């Protein structure tokens, strides 16, 4: 029997040799980009892990529900293991703990594969090779950055390792910085495709990396350069959009404010919604867009934070003394008028869906019927990842069991974010005026930036604002560095609320213990399920290393991974 | 006569010399042919346990030959022509006589027929008969159940008294073993010959289901759904991820699945090769045992027409005990109070459905938004809509249903009385040159869950043609077409959902549409209803054509070309579900087509020869080539303008969702050889070797060699035991052998890159509705993988005593699997590509199989009874895994983290989790206990489960999990009792499993406050200070996620004893059937699963395997919401013409 008889090459797949050319390399690179959304890494259909509920790029669960910005939402019994994130009582064996780890390391694995195939391909154009290497290292740097931020003790996996069971006893920051520095040095300023990383995106990530290490001196020149010269991959000079809402709108995605965004597509021929912002699929109200599940509900504390003083400034200490009027316990068919008196930051109604205020073009948010009526998560709905009614079925999914996923990008770094980092740097390094200027840029855009309008009886938009919006810049110089830092931090919360940053800002500012325990003490009065919940300093800052990963890292029966402190 | 034994022969077209040699071998007579041409006379004879004189008469009948015994030698000579002339043929000679048994008692009801004529009669109560036959050459056949058929030539006698012998052992039966046949007496391996007639008593859609409890060492698990899957495990579990299904050889053609497409009624005989010494001739696919099946062949004689039919009804067992609406509402209130979710002023809970009073109120109506009472303007009929897209939905227009305050019995809603019927018609017959058997079958089973069912249409034709006396050409072919509408057996779906549904919800809303809504969870009946037209069709052609040449001198050459072609088509239409509230509610159609082709070419050379008086040799050599091809396509479309059944075709959908497909090929080539030698049928030796090459392994690991060796010693043939009269047969057997397992992905050796529009493509150019395809490593290859190896040692004893009354077979085995093909759980740092299987790991199964048979043939000939008992035990232990003692392979996770573990020193798939030490009773006790769940404020409270601090470090965490249960039974058994009295027969079959644990995953849904839906009545026994000895903790929906983790709470004793089958039949006496020109008429009534003794609280303790895909053995004994077995009551008949 000849060898021919046994020759049965795999069907419908490619060999490594077939990938060793510029087209193959770029296709692998696309594969590495495609995991940016945090969805689709695992094929484990039982757990829903590939649905990205806990691994969504937006970090809604680990970055916002775990913070003072949001509740898990829905009912306590729905995705019950998520409750531990809200209570900061996560166990290493919690089913949602590994999701992000898996998704991010799959991204690293794919990035490394690009580097491996580049190394094996002979006769590549050196420019092409360095550009693609830079893109792959950009992605790897990003993935590892997220891992370091979320899991603290993380193994560093590069393209030379075939056995990836390596220890997690090494600080990852230098490795992340090296990848991002290489990307910044070798990426072009513009790219033919807007979704690709350019040199400015790499620089912005590098700056973020410095901020997380409190390396303000290194961050400042980088940020100055980005603010002065940065452009998007499609060649737009960085700037704030005129309308705040345009950052959360499908029609205006990849704007000049979009430093680096994860590209979402829907009804794209793939036959499913996994390329849309699918990790958010639970986070839609029961009525209106998506009609699902009612997860990720903004907290009362967050809503209160948008109250402003008579001079249009935030109320740092007193904002949570009393609650902005809400419709909790009131039936949708019973009348309710939202507060028309209290001065509010207009960004509230671009961030939070609440009864009586227009929800994009869906008419007024209906209150009780929109949130899960059996739920425990308060009266509010999330808003930033949603889509407009006019886009239903074209920019929102027509397949799958959840209707919410849509083509709305998630902007990982907005230019507003960059400006606020710059403000932080300036304040930390002593230039309070420069810092105030940056913050005022943000506040002025909020002030002028297209507030939500009141609807008339027919549901048509009127010229009048939906509430008493009143936001002003800081007109007086800041009295102290402490004041400046407080103002900047508060501004970050308002500007970037429900965008997945809050928890990690609190951690890097080292105030998570104080802020979250204060929050939980007050919030448990409204959300009884928070009774007894607390944040444990020295532990709760990071997720545990997933239990299964520690076991699977074993060599000769001994785990190579160690657990994080406190777990 | 030198030997008391009877002769058994089954030869066709064989020379008289060969036949006489065989008689010499069996009886010891030498023989002599008086005439040169006599030796080459070709004869046919089929006799079983017949005395020499009858055998000789039978052999020589019609050949003009006569025989006599002269000085201990059988002399065969031409009949003197004069004799024929001296006695002219006489017409219509009358013969009479008396039929008795061995004790001399009269036998009534013996059928006496004159061969080749229509003359027939039966003996009366005194055993007397009278029959008229054509001539002196007529041969009378005496038949009665339980006795050997007697055959007598009339010759000159007018009175023929006959003594009939009760059927005794089947040791001389010739059975099919690997590629050849062997007398049962000379088998040295562990081969179970299955009583096929017993199997057929169990109404089931495939023969494997019928095998349950019948054979020692064979474990069967099946789900009760029509056309449902079945698991067959022979002697424990030998592989973790490499597959544990046995190899099936049907008429010489191997297959490993698709049993539902094989009509069990076509089966004539079945042997199970349980040990390596008998199975290793099948080499690389034999490590899980081999089931050899031969289908019905035609026999020489006139055409026979047989009809076998039954019709019955199946009914579901009682459903689970769930809460009434009021109990459910009270539980909600109790929980709200316990978690402090009460109005601070009134102290009362509040809820959209149950109001805000001190006691919950079941509302009159249910809306998506909660409950409403009569008179509420929202539930005015004119406000009803079931279209969530209408303007004002939820504010002015509502979907609502009238609450069923008595409670909906969802179990009753989803189940039904289903019918089951089977009809088989066969025609068979043949001449001494050609035989044929043609059968047609129809099987139709409705499920006990509404809108599920299975139908099979099958046709078989088995024919042989003899050419030039030395070549036999034939074919065995079956075509089957099955039609299956299945239930989805998963906890999230029906049938389990049936009892998780809110009890106050009605089936239909006020608009007559299905009630539902996400707040009330999905409705179980709607899913079944909407799935009712989603048929899965399988068309399968299975069989072979063969040619066999008998070249003389014992040499036979055989070639067989087998085909196994299967075509699968499944159209799955999901209509829109307006009441579900989950967008999008668009109708979708998914069409799957696939085909599998296996072509098998087998060639064997067989040499069978006796040397001298005592040396018997059988040598077999052969080659086999298998070529397998699989291709499939899956297409999905959405946007159907209409949802009518005749509109559910791809062309009618306007949006293409998915179009995919793929394929795989594999090849196997083998050489094999076998030598059987025995000395005087006393000392038996057998040796086998097989060399296999598989495309699934890289060239350097392609070939595997599988040897085996076995010996037997029939002590009963020794002179020292011949004086022990009561021993008929005593044989010691011992064997050793190696087999392999190649069940690994066909492309395990290759690293491949794949593209996937969902998971590797990206809108890199920022477009909303278009993608750029990307690639990723789809699979990592392992070119170093080789066969899973298995070594098995078997020791056995066969004992038959008291003229075959008692027979015992005992086998002990040690089965060691090594080089297991494991897909090692890899760290996530490796990325999420498919990992290759590597050869690491070992498993050991040790066990004992015991089969006992008693055949009662009391003097009073009206009664006879048979009792068969089989008992088996195995101990399974993982001996080696990839990463040392701490490593394990987890089971599957669902709503709970994986709760089975396959770890060294433990059996495969042992249950793993926390140990609950009751419930914390006081604050002091709670404070003293280890920190639970990292949250003392929540979990260290009275009323909470007390988790055992196994590592005693003061913290309850993942390290406190241990092995908490074993799904493998202590032993399994089956007991079959058959009794007949005159024309009545009764058989009872019970079967049981002892000492296994079941992981009742259903309790996660019904005993805790996970998700919405109804709860078990067990929740009424929740902890409170007044009920300190409760089964469940204090209701608390916040704590429930932690407390419902995998723990001892879910472990239950899975032992059961089940009455599998009881059947009463009546065979009409031949004096009646003769008048109707029938050969046979039997009617029977039957009940299956007629009782079950078990402590298991779930629906059915038979949960052996709820998943059937790769690695399913890591999920043994997990109750994920099974389709329970039905009770059936059947009426059947067998008619033969």
Interface residues (C-beta under 8 A of the other chain):
Chain A: X1 X3 X5 X6 X7 X8 X9 X10 X11 X12 X13 X14 X15 X16 X18 X19 X24 X27 X28 X29 X30 X31 X32 X33 X34 X35 X36 X40 X41 X42 X43 X44 X46 X47 X50 X75 X76 X77 X78 X80 X81 X83 X84 X87 X89 X90 X91 X92 X93 X95 X98 X101 X102 X105 X106 X108 X109 X110 X113 X155 X157 X164 X165 X166 X193 X194 X195 X196 X234 X250 X253 X254 X263 X264 X265 X266 X267 X268 X269 X270 X271 X272 X274 X275 X286 X287 X290 X291 X292 X293 X329 X331 X332 X333 X366 X368 X369 X372 X373 X374 X376 X393 X394 X395 X397 X398 X399 X400 X401 X402 X403 X404 X407 X409 X528 X529 X531 X532 X533 X534 X546 X547 X548 X549 X551 X552 X553 X554 X555 X556 X557 X558 X559 X567
Chain B: X339 X340 X341 X350 X351 X352 X353 X368 X369 X370 X377 X378 X388 X393 X394 X395 X518 X519 X581 X582 X583 X584 X586 X588 X625 X636 X638 X639 X655 X656 X657 X658 X659 X661 X662 X663 X664 X665 X666 X667 X669 X693 X694 X695 X699 X702 X746 X747 X750 X751 X752 X753 X754 X755 X757 X758 X759 X760 X761 X762 X763 X764 X765 X766 X767 X768 X769 X770 X771 X772 X773 X774 X775 X776 X777 X778 X779 X825 X826 X827 X828 X829 X830 X831 X832 X833 X883 X884 X885 X886 X887 X888 X890 X892 X893 X894 X897 X933 X934 X935 X936 X937 X938 X957 X958 X1009 X1010 X1011 X1012 X1037 X1038 X1040 X1041 X1042
